[in-house]
Structures are given as structure tokens and as C-alpha cells.
């Protein structure tokens, strides 16, 4: 089974305002609706789980009903940190072989090709990340005096996106170890696998520059233009 996990628990504080960015309207719909649409239409996705802030569960359930999303199996409450949302989805499933495709709700430009490549990658690997080549020179700073510590070779660097995909047994084992670590600090699920299951190779799926995350107000304008161009 292939499960699309839509992570929609963010507060959107960096964007400003009271409305979380996944619920802002662009190109005639809420951001989350554009994102779920892609997974709902994808022929390889069997079920969809949406994880959101506990106070928004009812609101998201109404979005699901209004759109007639037949693949959405459950809307689950997340937590204060991203990894709490991932854990909520992981605990919803049993067994080891389900393919879990975790995606940020605020990346509405994800394509069918990217999702397909993530699903296919899990036939050969137990984990996969979506990345694009880094175009800027990356500087590693020395925190003591705010000078350059090193300049990593750009050819080896990638910018991470989502989805991030895992066999259920793999991501569950990684989190079982992570939750025993009192110093746990995690910003993404591939980071959890890399740190706590270092023997697992994480395949790199080719992303798209357009598969951008809405973080700041300026991103909304660009996303709207991309969505309108895609739909028109």
C-alpha cells in the first residue's frame, strides 16, 4: 500500500498574520487543497492521511468532505514539533511494508512524476529524499567570531524538498531509537533515519525548482502564478 502523508500542522508564524499558511487561499483554493488534489489524483496513492494542529482537525475534516476526497482515510492531530506529526501518522499504520510518502502541505506544486519516483525508489531502498542541486555557494560559518569556517564543494550539495519516502518498518525503527534520545533535535524525517539508522542508504530523487515551500509572503505571489499557469 502507498500512503500519502500530508503534514499540515505548521503555525505559519514566519509568514505573519493569524491564518496558518496551509489555509491561505491562492489561485482560487486553499494551499492545502492544491496539495491534497495532487495526491488524490495520483494513480499510485492508495490512501491519504492528513496531520494537522489538534484545533484544526474539524476544519480539515470539513475541507475533506467539501472536496469529496475519497482517498483521505483520516485527519490526525499533530504536535508542537514536526516529528510529532510524523509519529502520529506512523502510529496509524501497522506492518512494515507500507510505503509512506511524507509531504509538506505548503508545497502545492509537487508533481505526479516526483511522487511516482518516490514510490518507485522504495522498491530498491528503504528511504528516499527529494532534492535539487544547490545553485548558491554555501558558507559554513564559525559561530565564535562570525567568519568563514569552510566552503563545501557546491557540486556535492543539494537542497532538500519533500516528499520524503520510507518503508514503514524503517521509519518506525528510526523513531523508536530517536525517542530514546533525550537530546533529540529533528527538523525532518530523513535526518532521523540518517542519524539513528546510519546503515540505511537514503536515495536521492530529483525534485523540481517549482516544488517550493511557502515560507514568506513573497512566496505566495510566485506560487499563485505557478498554479495559475499549471491549471490554465
N, C-alpha and C positions, 0 to 999 in steps of 0.2 A: 504494500500500500504506500502511496505517495501522499504525504500530508503537507499542505502549505500552512505555515505558522505566521500569522500577521501580528507583529509586535506593535501595539498601538497604545502603550501606557505612558508615553512621554508627556511632560507638562508643557513643553514648548517655551520654557522661560527665556531662552536666548532670543526668541522672536519678539517678545514683548506682548502685552495685551493679556486678556483673561482666557481666550479660547485656545486650547491646545492645537498645535499646527495641523494635526491629522484631521481636525474637524473644520478647518478653514475651507472656504469654497474657492475653487479655481476652475475655470472653463466649464462652469455650469454644475459642478458637483463638488462634494467634499473630497479632500485629498484621499481619505481612506477609501472612499467609494471607487475612485480611479484605480487604486492599488488592488482592492479585492476583485474588481472586474477582471483584471489580467489573470488572476489565479482561478476565478470562476470559469473563465472561458478556456483555460488551458486543458487540452485533452488528457494530459498525463497526471493531472492533480485529481486525486480521489476525494479527499476531504480537506476542509479548511478549518483552522482554529484561529480565533481572534483573541488576543490577550490585551486587556485594557485596564485602566485605573478602576478600582472597585466602584468608585462613584459613577463611572460612565458605563457600567455593564448594561443597564437597562436601555440607555440611549443607543448603544451599539446594537443591541438586540432589535431595537426598532428600525435601525438602518438596514439590518439584515432582512427583516420582514418586508420593509417597503420596497427593497430591490429584488426580492424573491431569490436570494442567493441559496440555491439548492444544495450546494456543497458545504456550506458552513454547518459544522457539526455542533460547535459550542462556542460561546463567548465566555472567556475565563477571566477572573480577576488577576492582575499582576501585582507588583510590589514596588517598593521605593527605588530599587535598582533594576537595571536591565536584566541581570541574571535571575532575579526573582520571577520575571515574566517568562524567561526561557524554562525555568524549573516548573512553572505552572503547566506549561504545555507538555513537557517531558512526562510529568506525573499523570497526565491524562491518558497516555497510551501504555500498552503492555507489550511484552515480547521484545525482540532485539532487531528485527529486520525492517521495520517501517522506515521509510526514507523521510526524514524531517527536513523541510525546506524553510528555514527561518528568514523572514524578510521584514525590513522596516516599513511600517505603514506610510512613512513620509518619503518613500522613494516610489512615486507613482508611475515613473517612466520605465520600470523594469519590463523586459521584453519576453515574449514566449521563448525565443531562442536561448536566452540566459537561463530561464527556468529549466528548459529541456536539457541543456548542457550540465546543469547541476544534478538533475536526476540521473543522467547517463554516467556522470563521473562516479556516482556511488555504486556502480556495477564493478568498478575497479579499485576504488578507495573507500575508506570509511568516513572520510571527511573532505569537504571541498569549500573553497572560498572564492568569491568573485572579486577580481582585481582589474585595474587598468594601469598601464605604465605611468610612472611618475614623470611629469614634464618639468617640474621645477627642481632646481638644485636644493637638496635638503641639508640643512646645517644642524649638527649636533652641538648644543651649547654646553659650556662649562657653567654649572649653576653657582659656582663660588664667586666668579668675577664677571659673568656675562660676556665671555669671549668664546671664540670658536674652539671647540674641542676636537672636532673632526668633520670631514666632508665625505660621507659614504658615497661610493660609486653609484651614480644615478641609474646605470644600466641594470643594477641588481634590485632596485627599489620599485615597489608597486603601491598604489593607493587602494586600500580595501573598500569594498562596497558590500551590499547584500544583494541576493540571498547568501546565507551560509548554510551548507547542507551536511547532514550527518546520518549515518545509520543510528537508529535509536539506541541500540546497545552501547555504542561508542560514546555518544554524548551523555548517556546516563552514567556510565562508569567514570567519565571525566568529572562530572558534577559530584558524584559520590565522594571522590577524593578531594575535590575543591572545598566541599562543605566541612571537611575535617581540618581545613587550614584556617587558623584564627586570624591570619594576616591576609585573607582573600581580598584581592583587588582585581576586578574584571570589568572590561568595557565591551567585550564581545565574546561569542561562543568559541570561535576558532582559537582565541587566546587561552581559553580554559583547556581545550584539548591539547594545544601545544605545550602548555605548562605541566599539566597533570597526566597526560598520556604522551610523553615525548617520543615514544616509539612509533606513533601513528603519523604517517605521511598525510599532509593536507594538500590536495590537488588544487591548482590554481585555474579557475575558469575565467575565460576572457569576458570582461564586462564591457560597458559602453560609457562614453563620456556623458551621454544624456541620462544615464541612470543615476542622477544626482539626488542627494538628500536635501530636503528643505530644512534649512537651519536659520537663515536670516531673511528679512523682508525682501531683499533684492532677489532671493531665490524664487519667491512666489511669482514674480513677473516673468522670469525666464521659464519656469515650469508651465505657466499658463500658455505662453507662446508655443512651447513644445507640444503640449497636449492638444491645443487647437490645430496645430499643423498635422499632428498624428491622426486626429479624428476627422479632419477636413480634407 
